[in-house]
Amino acid sequence: MAFELPSLPFSVSALAEGGMSAETLEFHHGKHHQAYVTALNGFVEKDPALAGLSLEDIIRHANGKAELAPVFNNAGQHWNHILFWNNLSPKGGRIPDGLEKKIVEDFGSVAAFKDALKAAATSQFGSGWAWLVLDAGGKLKVTKTANGSNPVATNEGRALLGLDVWEHSYYIDFRNRRPDYVSNFLDRLANYEFAEAELKSA
């Protein structure tokens, strides 16, 4: 069965007051994410070894294999964006009590967590992602990956939040001001309720 572009969990204009315009979402979701899905389906159709594999299994299968780099990149970006759309909310920015308690326990404070994620996102050279993950030891940590890689490939834990720092995710609204985009995500758009639900189900 072919992979499909998921619908946004909100309207394209729902995040405008929070700093992400409808134009950004139309391009980012409707053009960029759709392109990853289309390319991935093309690779799966041509390679019997990929047929029937889950998205996560394709990422693991293609990881580290130069000849499968295009497969890995498009599968990774499809997975990353599925999470990213769920990590955004028109009512974002408020951290529920359960997640806040865990953040304070593992980072020392909410401010320290935000500083860590902002540092990861702004120090990622070129395109990539910053992540809040729950590691195998049950501790929250911040990490980052380049291009289309993700915690599925790096085996660094379960992703609770993923922040896209490719330019197409912020250039229309923030131009080259990646730090402002990251702060805006953390304070106004991040769906911490989704992250808490993922934490509870881990």
Residue frames relative to the residue before (quaternion, step in Angstrom):
aa qw qx qy qz dx dy dz
M 1.0000 0.0000 0.0000 0.0000 0.00 0.00 0.00
A 0.4802 -0.6976 0.4582 0.2698 3.57 -0.86 0.96
F 0.4860 -0.6243 0.5217 0.3193 3.52 -1.20 0.58
E 0.1981 -0.7989 0.5630 0.0739 3.56 -1.10 0.72
L 0.5134 -0.6020 0.5106 0.3365 3.53 -1.22 0.53
P 0.3388 -0.7469 0.5254 0.2267 3.62 -0.65 1.00
S 0.5174 -0.6030 0.4972 0.3484 3.54 -1.17 0.51
L 0.5303 -0.5942 0.4877 0.3575 3.55 -1.16 0.52
P 0.4331 -0.7060 0.4872 0.2768 3.62 -1.00 0.69
F 0.7235 0.2497 -0.1928 0.6140 3.57 1.30 0.43
S 0.5975 -0.5519 0.4160 0.4066 3.60 -1.20 0.21
V 0.6347 -0.5552 0.3674 0.3923 3.59 -1.17 0.45
S 0.7048 0.4412 -0.2694 0.4859 3.60 1.17 -0.40
A 0.4757 0.7344 -0.4040 0.2666 3.58 1.29 -0.23
L 0.7328 0.4290 -0.2368 0.4721 3.59 1.11 -0.57
A 0.3881 0.7674 -0.4529 0.2354 3.57 1.30 -0.07
E 0.6680 0.4916 -0.3101 0.4647 3.59 0.93 -0.84
G 0.6853 0.4731 -0.2738 0.4813 3.55 1.19 -0.52
G 0.6702 -0.5538 0.2818 0.4059 3.57 1.26 0.14
M 0.6698 0.4158 -0.3219 0.5243 3.61 1.23 0.19
S 0.3200 -0.8129 0.4627 0.1507 3.54 -0.31 1.29
A 0.6351 -0.5071 0.4225 0.4013 3.52 -1.32 0.33
E 0.6164 0.5518 -0.3504 0.4391 3.60 1.03 -0.73
T 0.6365 0.5184 -0.3287 0.4670 3.59 0.95 -0.82
L 0.6938 0.4746 -0.2874 0.4591 3.58 0.83 -0.94
E 0.6220 0.5439 -0.3449 0.4452 3.58 1.00 -0.73
F 0.6969 0.4401 -0.2669 0.4994 3.57 0.98 -0.84
H 0.7027 0.4967 -0.2770 0.4275 3.56 0.79 -1.06
H 0.7438 0.3688 -0.2100 0.5164 3.58 0.83 -0.97
G 0.7669 0.4278 -0.2182 0.4257 3.55 0.63 -1.13
K 0.7531 0.3429 -0.1989 0.5252 3.60 1.11 -0.60
H 0.7583 0.4008 -0.2340 0.4578 3.60 0.51 -1.17
H 0.7021 0.4408 -0.2891 0.4787 3.60 0.71 -0.98
Q 0.6274 0.5331 -0.3437 0.4517 3.58 0.95 -0.77
A 0.6380 0.5346 -0.3306 0.4448 3.59 1.00 -0.76
Y 0.6295 0.5197 -0.3364 0.4696 3.59 1.03 -0.72
V 0.6569 0.5110 -0.3070 0.4616 3.58 0.93 -0.89
T 0.6610 0.5109 -0.3062 0.4564 3.58 0.89 -0.93
A 0.6709 0.4934 -0.2972 0.4670 3.58 0.91 -0.93
L 0.6497 0.5220 -0.3206 0.4502 3.58 0.92 -0.89
N 0.6548 0.5078 -0.3190 0.4600 3.59 0.89 -0.85
G 0.6239 0.5413 -0.3341 0.4539 3.56 1.07 -0.71
F 0.6613 0.4958 -0.3029 0.4746 3.58 0.99 -0.83
V 0.6503 0.5214 -0.3172 0.4524 3.59 0.96 -0.85
E 0.6386 0.5419 -0.3224 0.4411 3.57 0.99 -0.82
K 0.7290 0.4452 -0.2278 0.4675 3.58 1.06 -0.79
D 0.7605 0.3481 -0.1778 0.5186 3.62 1.19 -0.42
P 0.3424 -0.7729 0.4969 0.1961 3.62 -0.28 1.22
A 0.5968 0.5882 -0.3617 0.4087 3.60 1.13 -0.57
L 0.6897 0.4710 -0.2693 0.4796 3.57 1.22 -0.46
A 0.5267 0.6660 -0.4012 0.3435 3.55 1.21 -0.48
G 0.8250 0.2320 -0.1857 0.4807 3.53 -0.90 0.96
L 0.5488 0.6070 -0.4058 0.4072 3.60 1.24 -0.14
S 0.4904 -0.6203 0.5160 0.3292 3.55 -1.16 0.58
L 0.6722 -0.4798 0.3633 0.4313 3.55 -1.25 0.28
E 0.6609 0.5052 -0.3076 0.4619 3.60 0.92 -0.89
D 0.6664 0.4976 -0.3114 0.4596 3.60 0.96 -0.79
I 0.6083 0.5299 -0.3544 0.4728 3.59 1.08 -0.64
I 0.6352 0.5259 -0.3296 0.4598 3.59 0.96 -0.84
R 0.6868 0.4729 -0.2864 0.4718 3.59 0.85 -0.93
H 0.6484 0.5321 -0.3116 0.4465 3.58 1.00 -0.85
A 0.7527 0.4090 -0.2127 0.4700 3.58 0.90 -0.91
N 0.5050 0.6891 -0.4118 0.3172 3.59 1.19 -0.47
G 0.8491 0.1768 -0.1497 0.4748 3.55 -0.89 1.00
K 0.6217 0.5220 -0.3443 0.4716 3.59 1.26 0.01
A 0.4221 -0.7514 0.4478 0.2382 3.56 -0.37 1.27
E 0.6775 0.5066 -0.2992 0.4415 3.56 0.96 -0.84
L 0.7229 0.3851 -0.2338 0.5238 3.59 1.24 -0.36
A 0.2784 0.7981 -0.4969 0.1964 3.60 1.22 0.31
P 0.6626 0.4853 -0.3388 0.4591 3.66 0.85 -0.74
V 0.6183 0.5273 -0.3388 0.4741 3.59 1.07 -0.71
F 0.6622 0.5166 -0.2983 0.4534 3.56 0.88 -0.98
N 0.6764 0.5122 -0.3012 0.4353 3.57 0.85 -0.98
N 0.7209 0.4375 -0.2618 0.4695 3.58 0.85 -0.91
A 0.6304 0.5051 -0.3354 0.4848 3.59 1.05 -0.67
G 0.6513 0.5198 -0.3098 0.4578 3.57 0.97 -0.86
Q 0.6867 0.4795 -0.2867 0.4651 3.55 0.89 -0.88
H 0.6023 0.5300 -0.3653 0.4721 3.59 1.08 -0.59
W 0.6661 0.4957 -0.2980 0.4708 3.59 0.88 -0.95
N 0.6561 0.5324 -0.3113 0.4349 3.58 0.89 -0.96
H 0.7128 0.4643 -0.2682 0.4521 3.56 0.87 -0.92
I 0.5566 0.5719 -0.4008 0.4499 3.59 1.09 -0.54
L 0.6763 0.4697 -0.2859 0.4902 3.57 0.96 -0.90
F 0.6498 0.5608 -0.3238 0.3980 3.57 0.88 -0.96
W 0.6574 0.5003 -0.3310 0.4561 3.61 0.87 -0.83
N 0.6707 0.4759 -0.2965 0.4855 3.60 1.06 -0.67
N 0.6390 0.5280 -0.3130 0.4636 3.57 1.24 -0.38
L 0.6519 0.4678 -0.3082 0.5111 3.59 1.31 0.08
S 0.0588 0.8020 -0.5923 0.0497 3.56 -1.07 0.70
P 0.5233 -0.6202 0.4767 0.3380 3.59 -1.06 0.68
K 0.7252 0.3526 -0.2137 0.5514 3.57 1.25 -0.44
G 0.2942 0.8095 -0.4643 0.2064 3.56 1.21 0.56
G 0.6221 0.5852 -0.4086 0.3218 3.51 -1.37 0.14
R 0.6801 0.4544 -0.2982 0.4920 3.60 1.18 -0.44
I 0.2580 -0.7819 0.5547 0.1198 3.54 -0.75 1.12
P 0.4016 -0.7263 0.5000 0.2476 3.62 -0.61 1.07
D 0.6832 -0.5375 0.3141 0.3817 3.55 -1.17 0.62
G 0.6669 0.5231 -0.3170 0.4257 3.59 0.89 -0.90
L 0.6825 0.4650 -0.2787 0.4902 3.56 0.92 -0.92
E 0.6262 0.5400 -0.3432 0.4456 3.58 1.00 -0.78
K 0.6364 0.5301 -0.3287 0.4538 3.58 0.95 -0.83
K 0.6717 0.4887 -0.2897 0.4755 3.58 0.97 -0.89
I 0.6278 0.5296 -0.3336 0.4626 3.60 1.00 -0.77
V 0.6678 0.4881 -0.3023 0.4737 3.59 0.87 -0.91
E 0.6316 0.5448 -0.3238 0.4467 3.57 1.01 -0.81
D 0.7913 0.3581 -0.1663 0.4668 3.58 0.85 -0.97
F 0.7651 0.3292 -0.1909 0.5194 3.61 1.11 -0.56
G 0.5396 -0.6170 0.4042 0.4058 3.58 1.18 -0.46
S 0.7705 -0.1452 0.1141 0.6101 3.55 1.14 -0.69
V 0.6209 -0.5153 0.4245 0.4109 3.55 -1.29 0.28
A 0.6297 0.5449 -0.3324 0.4428 3.57 0.98 -0.81
A 0.6553 0.5092 -0.3138 0.4614 3.58 0.98 -0.82
F 0.6169 0.5289 -0.3364 0.4760 3.60 1.07 -0.72
K 0.6831 0.4815 -0.2977 0.4615 3.58 0.82 -0.95
D 0.6268 0.5291 -0.3339 0.4645 3.59 1.02 -0.75
A 0.6600 0.5145 -0.3076 0.4529 3.59 0.98 -0.85
L 0.6864 0.4653 -0.2966 0.4736 3.58 0.90 -0.88
K 0.6352 0.5211 -0.3332 0.4626 3.56 1.03 -0.74
A 0.6385 0.5235 -0.3271 0.4597 3.58 1.01 -0.78
A 0.6542 0.5055 -0.3132 0.4673 3.58 0.97 -0.84
A 0.6921 0.4958 -0.2799 0.4436 3.57 0.88 -0.96
T 0.7304 0.4313 -0.2485 0.4676 3.58 0.91 -0.86
S 0.6898 0.4656 -0.2881 0.4738 3.60 1.17 -0.45
Q 0.4811 0.6415 -0.4524 0.3904 3.59 1.26 -0.04
F 0.2915 -0.7803 0.5275 0.1671 3.59 -0.39 1.21
G 0.8132 0.1302 -0.1355 0.5508 3.55 -0.76 1.04
S 0.7800 -0.3340 0.2543 0.4640 3.53 -1.16 -0.65
G 0.3333 0.7463 -0.5396 0.2017 3.55 -1.16 0.59
W 0.4620 -0.6696 0.5279 0.2439 3.52 -1.34 -0.38
A 0.1996 -0.7182 0.6464 0.1628 3.54 -1.31 0.46
W 0.1527 -0.8306 0.5354 0.0071 3.55 -0.94 0.94
L 0.1875 -0.6725 0.6923 0.1824 3.48 -1.37 0.49
V 0.0148 0.8209 -0.5676 0.0622 3.55 -0.57 1.18
L 0.3397 -0.6638 0.6192 0.2462 3.50 -1.37 0.38
D 0.2738 -0.8081 0.4966 0.1591 3.58 -0.39 1.19
A 0.7381 -0.4409 0.2827 0.4254 3.55 -1.31 0.17
G 0.6745 0.4899 -0.2875 0.4716 3.57 1.19 -0.48
G 0.5611 -0.6346 0.3710 0.3805 3.56 1.30 0.08
K 0.5744 0.5798 -0.3788 0.4364 3.57 1.22 0.41
L 0.4432 -0.6664 0.5309 0.2784 3.56 -1.08 0.75
K 0.1028 0.7745 -0.6221 0.0501 3.54 -1.10 0.72
V 0.3852 -0.6889 0.5658 0.2384 3.53 -1.31 0.42
T 0.0375 0.7818 -0.6209 0.0436 3.53 -1.02 0.86
K 0.2103 -0.7642 0.5899 0.1540 3.58 -1.26 0.02
T 0.1319 -0.7704 0.6192 0.0760 3.55 -1.25 0.51
A 0.4510 -0.6795 0.5132 0.2674 3.54 -1.23 0.52
N 0.8642 0.1341 -0.0946 0.4757 3.51 -1.29 0.56
G 0.8106 -0.2671 0.1888 0.4858 3.63 -0.67 -1.04
S 0.4251 0.7112 -0.4696 0.3049 3.58 1.22 0.15
N 0.0709 -0.8000 0.5957 -0.0122 3.55 -1.27 0.42
P 0.7112 -0.4619 0.3053 0.4331 3.62 -1.23 0.10
V 0.5346 0.5873 -0.4215 0.4378 3.61 1.17 -0.30
A 0.7069 0.4544 -0.2488 0.4815 3.56 0.96 -0.93
T 0.7435 0.4181 -0.2290 0.4690 3.57 0.90 -0.91
N 0.2969 -0.7868 0.4870 0.2360 3.57 1.32 -0.31
E 0.3632 0.7586 -0.4642 0.2776 3.56 1.05 0.82
G 0.7582 -0.3258 0.2019 0.5275 3.57 1.20 0.04
R 0.6258 -0.5255 0.4239 0.3906 3.52 -1.36 -0.09
A 0.3676 -0.7489 0.5107 0.2077 3.57 -0.68 1.08
L 0.1814 -0.7752 0.5993 0.0841 3.55 -0.89 1.02
L 0.7716 0.0397 -0.0087 0.6348 3.55 1.14 -0.76
G 0.0336 -0.7727 0.6334 0.0237 3.54 -1.08 0.77
L 0.1268 -0.8017 0.5824 0.0443 3.57 -0.75 1.04
D 0.3415 -0.7488 0.5450 0.1603 3.54 -0.69 1.18
V 0.0255 -0.8073 0.5894 0.0139 3.60 -0.74 1.02
W 0.2948 0.6846 -0.5774 0.3332 3.55 1.06 0.77
E 0.6036 -0.6023 0.3759 0.3627 3.59 -1.01 0.75
H 0.6224 0.5658 -0.3667 0.3975 3.60 0.99 -0.68
S 0.6207 0.5646 -0.3481 0.4181 3.59 1.20 -0.38
Y 0.8320 0.2078 -0.0851 0.5074 3.59 1.11 -0.46
Y 0.5186 0.7008 -0.4179 0.2554 3.63 1.12 -0.44
I 0.6226 0.5449 -0.3585 0.4325 3.62 0.95 -0.71
D 0.7696 0.3789 -0.1896 0.4776 3.59 0.90 -0.93
F 0.8195 0.2371 -0.0885 0.5141 3.57 0.99 -0.81
R 0.3702 -0.7231 0.4904 0.3155 3.57 1.29 -0.03
N 0.7953 -0.2821 0.1962 0.4994 3.63 -0.76 -0.93
R 0.4880 0.6881 -0.4158 0.3398 3.61 1.24 0.23
R 0.1014 -0.8380 0.5352 0.0326 3.57 0.48 1.18
P 0.6409 0.5285 -0.3598 0.4247 3.67 0.83 -0.76
D 0.6503 0.5065 -0.3208 0.4665 3.60 1.01 -0.77
Y 0.6231 0.5367 -0.3254 0.4666 3.57 1.05 -0.78
V 0.6647 0.5033 -0.3029 0.4617 3.58 0.93 -0.90
S 0.6590 0.5004 -0.3081 0.4695 3.59 0.91 -0.89
N 0.6399 0.5270 -0.3229 0.4567 3.56 1.00 -0.82
F 0.6273 0.5281 -0.3312 0.4668 3.58 1.01 -0.80
L 0.7016 0.4877 -0.2786 0.4386 3.57 0.76 -1.03
D 0.7738 0.3991 -0.1853 0.4556 3.57 0.92 -0.91
R 0.8252 0.2656 -0.0948 0.4894 3.59 1.08 -0.66
L 0.8041 0.3273 -0.1418 0.4756 3.60 1.03 -0.66
A 0.5655 0.6388 -0.3936 0.3425 3.60 1.07 -0.60
N 0.3132 -0.7498 0.5607 0.1590 3.54 -0.86 1.05
Y 0.1105 -0.8371 0.5349 0.0313 3.56 0.26 1.29
E 0.5630 0.5822 -0.3978 0.4311 3.60 1.17 -0.39
F 0.6254 0.5096 -0.3270 0.4922 3.58 1.06 -0.73
A 0.6493 0.5195 -0.3164 0.4565 3.58 0.93 -0.89
E 0.6479 0.5069 -0.3226 0.4682 3.59 0.99 -0.79
A 0.6386 0.5235 -0.3270 0.4596 3.59 0.98 -0.80
E 0.6401 0.5076 -0.3170 0.4819 3.58 1.04 -0.77
L 0.6275 0.5388 -0.3232 0.4598 3.57 1.03 -0.80
K 0.6861 0.4917 -0.2821 0.4560 3.58 0.90 -0.93
S 0.7166 0.4476 -0.2570 0.4692 3.57 1.08 -0.69
A 0.4861 0.6886 -0.4203 0.3360 3.59 1.29 -0.16
